[in-house]
Amino acid sequence: MSDITHLLPCPEPVQLIAADGTAVETSEQARERGYAMPEAEDLLAVWRAMVIGRRFDAQATALTKQGRLAVYPSSRGQDACQVAPVLALGEQDWLFPTYRDSMALVTHGIDPVEVLTLLRGDWHCGYDPQATRTAPQCTPLATQAVHAAGAAHGLARRGTDALALCLIGDGATSEGDFHEGLNFAAVFEAPTVFLVQNNKYAISVPLAKQTKAPALAYKGVGYGVRSEQVDGNDPAAVLAVMRAAYAHARAGHGPVLVEAHTYRMEAHTNADDATRYRTKDEVDGWTGQDPIVRLQAYLVEQGHLDDARIEEVRAEAEELAADLRTRMNAEPTVEPLELFDHVYAEPTPQLREQREMVRTELAGTATAAHGSTQTEDAR
Amino acid sequence: MSPTTYAKALNAALRDALTEDPDVLVMGEDVGALGGVFRITDGLTRDFGEDRCVDTPLAEAGIAGFAVGLAMQGFRPVVEMQFDAFGYPAFEQVTSHIAKMRNRTRGALPMPLVIRIPYAGGIGGVEHHCDSSEGYYVHTPGLHVVTPATPADAYSLLRESIASDDPVVFMEPKSQYYTKADLELPTSTEPIGQAAVRREGSDVTLVTYGPQLATALKAAEVAAAEEDWDVEVIDLRTLVPFDDATVEASVRRTGRAVVLAEAQGFAGMGAEIAARVQERCFHSLAAPVLRVSGLDIPYPPPKLEHTHLPGVDRILDTIARLQWDDEPDHTHTPAEVSA
């Protein structure tokens, strides 16, 4: 079959609401794929989650400045990509996030303190992946793409119609695991949806030095994966496109790759100086594309949102931030002996020895001469 | 009792595991119709279907990472890496994810999967087909590393590895695939983590594993016949967890130890064993712990591999260096030594 039109993304990123908050006439191809303006109720839910998510993001950034977090990679500006795809997930679906997707995890209902546990340095994952159906936040780029494909295949084998959502950045599309993930998902027709949040920079390296592809969405076509591109700062379009992608995957038609064109408004992390690699004009240009401002303008204009509701959600977000501050300002309890508890189902004899050494050290009874349990004489 | 090869024992273990547990999946490149390049998965797709013995795309990181996702959903994948050096593209998945997932998630996401790797040399393979890669895996906390040297262990340890809730790197010495034994299957040998004394002896302990067990036993026979040295041969069977107790008890009795590993010696498994023996048995030793290993070179071309691989002569020469008839020399004072 040489016809690849069913795989090709729309020539322009799908948009339903323009930057000024007015509704946009969609292209014929977008209409054919079912990308229609979502119901007001759904858009209100997305708007609320973005307001709360952004407040969380700002609070986490502040906690970093206070030394409460080792590092925090902000996703401000990517709010629509963080929120809408997660809200559209079903209860049985799995989420495979990266280190930048903290806002997505909060939207997914994970306790914000647990979301920040990794960055706080308390314990690696922080939440229960089985209970939350969320894999640990992945730091080596794109490795979670193959996990998502495998998990999606597993979910399908179990006879469910659940799917796996894999969040990826633009830099990660250069990694081999991204390609292997797409290929495995396609070959096994695994219900996986890959969302590339193209925020234009991999730390400091711009997209132009990352790829020669006209759009990252085209990378799916070579694997036989249906592909799409969307305005990532248009929450309505992101919601519509992701819902269609989920329906495609759930129906057993295989994976979908969605590229969302967006922008990271902050630096890569607090350790990064973004002024070295991008201009103020560029950042200012994206300020006018703000997803929250855009959706709020649309909802107010349409009469679905008023000042009272805006104030109510703002207060809710402040409450979450205050609660997060309070709980994060308490020193986390860490238990050194737990270091040995989860390396294996049962610790090896060697780990038992080391655990005993640390236990003795903690008890304050170790001396230089008796610190090791590994000498012949000590036995 | 009927003769069974090491390769057939592995096939039987996979077959029995697939039969007993519907969550067990065999996966890899060429494991289907071909039955694997060494035929370890022979007939499994025919008998269990391509959903249970699965031919995957040719991408080792993808195979390992896909297995991670399946393990998250409660499956027990047994993946084949085809050849030792072909496993390196999967190294990140193995070390960053498979080994650490349980620990990252406080036990919520165990990784009950097996990575089968045909490894080591002696088969005249061309480049990239004969690496001794065990050192990379034993250095990674969170993995069990198992390497059977006999057909009975091949069956029993593979069954146990598949049943384990922890990830197991299961290293199959290619040179042993056609080793035969009279064996009734199923069989159950010592568990993971326990070494076996394959030959009892009183003069020196020869510690080895996997591809070199056969050579060690041969060397012990020659030593007994020609030098009157009574060599005890220990087969580790499992590199992680390491069986200090069996090794220690033997060395304390014999007072001399030689570590034999086919891998290149520098910073390898043999160095770890020698260090552990020295730390634990120093006062029982009549001689330094010596190592016999492969050379510190990239695996050589087939016509030169006999120079690289430890053979009986190199093992006997090393045993001879253990100051055979001498008691330990304590006559040097610290001053003399520093002078």
Contacts between the chains, C-beta under 8 A, distances in Angstrom:
chain1	res1	chain2	res2	distance
A	94	B	72	7.7
A	123	B	106	6.5
A	124	B	100	7.8
A	124	B	103	7.1
A	124	B	104	4.0
A	124	B	105	7.6
A	125	B	104	4.8
A	125	B	105	4.6
A	125	B	106	7.0
A	125	B	108	7.6
A	128	B	105	7.6
A	128	B	108	5.1
A	129	B	72	7.5
A	129	B	105	5.4
A	129	B	108	5.4
A	129	B	109	5.2
A	130	B	108	5.3
A	130	B	109	7.0
A	131	B	108	7.9
A	135	B	72	7.0
A	135	B	109	7.8
A	136	B	101	7.4
A	136	B	104	5.1
A	136	B	105	6.0
A	136	B	109	7.6
A	140	B	92	6.1
A	140	B	96	5.3
A	143	B	61	7.9
A	143	B	65	6.3
A	143	B	92	6.4
A	143	B	93	6.4
A	143	B	96	6.6
A	143	B	97	6.1
A	145	B	65	7.6
A	146	B	61	6.7
A	146	B	62	5.2
A	146	B	64	7.7
A	146	B	65	2.8
A	146	B	66	5.4
A	146	B	68	7.2
A	146	B	69	6.9
A	146	B	93	7.2
A	147	B	65	5.6
A	147	B	66	7.9
A	147	B	68	4.8
A	147	B	69	4.3
A	147	B	72	7.0
A	147	B	97	7.1
A	148	B	69	6.3
A	149	B	62	7.9
A	149	B	65	7.7
A	149	B	66	5.8
A	149	B	69	6.2
A	150	B	65	6.5
A	150	B	66	3.8
A	150	B	67	6.3
A	150	B	68	6.0
A	150	B	69	2.3
A	150	B	70	4.6
A	150	B	71	7.9
A	150	B	72	7.5
A	150	B	73	7.9
A	151	B	69	3.6
A	151	B	70	7.2
A	151	B	72	5.1
A	151	B	73	5.6
A	152	B	69	7.1
A	153	B	66	7.0
A	153	B	69	6.9
A	153	B	70	6.6
A	154	B	69	6.2
A	154	B	70	4.6
A	154	B	72	7.0
A	154	B	73	3.0
A	154	B	74	7.4
A	154	B	75	5.7
A	155	B	73	6.1
A	157	B	51	7.5
A	157	B	73	7.7
A	157	B	75	7.6
A	158	B	73	6.6
A	164	B	69	7.4
A	176	B	59	7.9
A	176	B	61	6.2
A	176	B	89	7.4
A	177	B	61	5.6
A	177	B	62	7.5
A	177	B	65	6.3
A	177	B	92	7.8
A	177	B	93	7.8
A	180	B	57	7.6
A	180	B	59	4.5
A	180	B	61	5.5
A	180	B	62	3.4
A	180	B	65	6.9
A	181	B	62	7.1
A	181	B	65	7.2
A	183	B	57	5.5
A	183	B	59	6.8
A	183	B	62	6.7
A	184	B	56	7.2
A	184	B	57	6.2
A	184	B	59	7.4
A	184	B	62	4.9
A	184	B	65	7.9
A	184	B	66	5.1
A	187	B	56	7.8
A	187	B	57	5.6
A	188	B	66	7.9
A	341	B	106	7.7
A	341	B	107	7.4
A	342	B	102	5.4
A	342	B	103	4.6
A	342	B	105	7.7
A	342	B	106	5.5
A	342	B	107	4.7
A	343	B	102	7.3
A	343	B	103	5.5
A	343	B	141	5.6
A	343	B	142	5.7
A	344	B	102	7.3
A	344	B	142	7.1
A	344	B	144	7.4
A	344	B	166	5.0
A	345	B	102	7.6
A	345	B	107	7.9
A	345	B	110	6.7
A	345	B	164	7.6
A	345	B	165	4.6
A	345	B	166	5.4
A	348	B	193	7.2
A	348	B	240	6.9
A	348	B	241	3.5
A	348	B	242	7.5
A	349	B	193	7.6
A	349	B	241	6.0
A	349	B	242	7.7
A	349	B	244	6.5
A	349	B	245	7.6
A	350	B	241	6.5
A	350	B	242	6.4
A	350	B	244	7.6
A	374	B	279	5.3
A	374	B	280	6.7
A	375	B	279	6.7
A	375	B	280	7.6
A	375	B	282	7.9
A	376	B	279	7.8
A	376	B	280	5.6
A	376	B	281	6.2
A	376	B	282	5.9
A	376	B	283	5.5
A	376	B	284	7.3
A	377	B	283	7.6
